[in-house]
Amino acid sequence: MMQQGDLVHIPQNVMLFDRQNSYLGTTDKPVVAVLIEEISDRASFQAGSYIVFAQGREVSVEKRYIYLMERAC
């Protein structure tokens, strides 16, 4: 399970949105981000997404595109 503050990986060609669901662009290469929160409100248009800090801003990304980075030994 992912927690706030975890480092996550976002692959290339993933669409990024802001908190109002406005399209911000697509990742042109893999990105490392910091997990901020899960959007779990089923009534929200972004349900099933995470808010992460990536590319210098907060963005919304669908859960299916977020991968937890491996922890160092």
Residue pairs with C-beta under 8 A, 6 or more apart in sequence:
2 8
2 35
2 38
2 50
2 66
2 68
3 35
4 35
4 36
4 37
5 34
5 35
6 34
6 35
6 68
6 69
7 32
7 33
7 34
7 35
7 68
7 69
8 32
8 33
8 34
8 35
8 50
8 52
8 66
8 67
8 68
8 69
9 30
9 31
9 32
9 33
9 66
9 67
9 68
9 69
10 27
10 30
10 31
10 32
10 33
10 52
10 54
10 61
10 65
10 66
10 67
11 27
11 30
11 65
11 67
12 27
12 28
12 29
12 30
13 26
13 27
13 28
14 26
14 27
14 61
14 62
14 65
15 23
15 25
15 26
15 62
16 23
16 24
16 25
16 26
16 27
16 54
16 55
16 59
16 60
16 61
17 23
17 24
17 46
17 49
17 59
17 60
17 61
18 24
18 58
18 59
18 60
19 46
19 51
19 58
19 60
21 45
21 46
21 60
24 57
24 59
31 54
31 55
32 54
32 69
33 52
33 53
33 54
33 59
33 61
34 52
34 53
34 54
35 50
35 51
35 52
35 66
36 50
36 51
36 52
36 53
36 58
37 50
37 51
38 49
38 50
38 51
38 63
39 46
39 47
39 48
39 49
39 50
39 51
39 60
40 47
41 47
46 60
48 62
48 63
49 60
49 61
49 62
49 63
50 60
50 61
50 63
50 66
51 58
51 59
51 60
52 58
52 59
52 60
52 61
52 66
53 59
54 61
